């Protein structure tokens, strides 16, 4: 025998159906909370890289409310203007992708691409340092032709008996 209760209009509603509805709503609320927290973590960690804030895919629950069941955040994953800038940016992209407590497969893919970008930037930095060392230049200082011209002019001036 199925129990029933009366709603506000006096209609009889099966208790079992109310319990199932309440369970569905509770589950949707939990999913919504997790999805929103996940995307908020991306936004917080990706400050300065976020090109579009969180957008959500929602479903209507049995209570008539909309609940987020999926979401995404767009971040700029383009390389920087220099290897140094690219390396810093890649590390920030990776941190933003892995910021949620439970990174999705897509999050892990973006993090792997960022790690690859960082590795390429490190290779470019190492090549530049090696080339600078071979030229006899301090690899930590950028080449400045004006400074070298001034040094040469000063050396000629001193050599001419000044």
N, C-alpha and C positions, 0 to 999 in steps of 0.2 A: 504494500500500500504506500503510495506516494504522499508525503506531507505537502501542505500548501500554506501560504500566508496571504494576507490581504495587503494590497498596495494602497496608496493614498486615495484611489477612486473606488476602493472596495472590491477590485477585481482579484480573483484568486490566482496566485503565481506559484508555481512549483518551487520549493526550497532548493532542490537540487540544481535547477537552472540558475537561480540566484548565486549559488556557491560557485558554479562554473564560470559565470560572468565575472564575479569578483576575482576569481583566480586569473582569468584572462586579462582583466584590467591591471591587476597587480604585476603580472608578468610584463605587460606592455610598459608600465611605468618604470620598471627596473631596466628594461632594454633602453628606453628613452633616456634615463639617467646616465647609463653607461655610454651610450652613443654621444651624448652632449659633452660628457666629461672627456671622452677620447678626443673629440675634435677641439675642445678647448685647450687640451694639452698641446696639440699641434700649433694652434694659434699663439699660445704663450711662448713656446720654445722657438717659433719661427718669426718672431717679431722682426720687422724689417724685410723679411723675405716673402711674407704673405701677400699674394696678389688678389686673392678673393677669400673673404672670410668663410666660415663654416656654412655649408648648405646641407639641408637634410631631406631625406626621403621619408615621408610619413605615411602612416596608415590610420584609418579611423577605427577606434576601439568600439566595443559594444556599448560603451557609455556615451558615444557620440564625440568624444575628444580625439584630437590628432596626437599621435605618438611617433617620435623619431625612431626609425628602425635601421637607418644607415645615414652616413654623412661623408662629406669630403671637404678638404681645405686645399686651395691651390697655393703653391709656393713657387717662387722663381728658382729654377734649377739651372739657369744658364751660367756658363763660366764667367769668372771675373775678367778684368782688363789685363791683369798681370798674373803670373803664376802664384805670387804671394797672395793676391786677392782671391784667386780661385781656390787656393788651399784653405783660407779662412772661411770662404763661403761654403765650400764642400763640407767642412766640419760642422757648420751651423745647420746645413740642410740635413745632414745625418742625424744630428741631435734633435731637430724638429720631427723628423720621420719616426724616430724611436722614442719620442717623449711620452706617449701613452703607456700605461702599465701593461697593456695587451696589444702590441703592434700587430696590425693586420698583415696579410701576405703582401698587399700593395705597399704598405709602410716599409716592410723589409726590403722590397725591391728598390724603392727610392733610396733607402739607406745604402744598399749595395752599390747603386749607381753613383751616389755621392762619394763613397769610399774609393771607387774607381777614378772619379774625377780628382780626388785628393792625391791618389797615387800618381796620376799623370802629371799633376802640378809639381809634386816632389821630384819627379824625373826631370822636368823642365828646369827646376831650380838647381838641381845637381849639375846639369849640363852647363847652365849659365855660370855657376861657380867654378867649374872645371875650366871653361873657356877663359874666364877672368884670371884664374891662376896661371894658365899657360901664357897669357899676355903680360904677366907680371903685375897685374893690377890687384889691389886689395879686393877680394870677392865680396866683402861686406859694404864696399863703397861704390856707388854708381860712377861710371866714367863721366868726367866733366871736362870737356875739351877747353873751355874758357880758363879753368883753373890751371890746367897743364900749360896752356899758352902763356899765362902770366908767370908761371914758374920758370919756363924756358927763357922768357924775356928778362927776368930778374937774373938768371944765371949768365946770360950774355952780357948784361949790364955789368955784373961783377967781374966777369972775365975780361972786360975791356978796361979794367983799372979803376973802376968807380969805388 
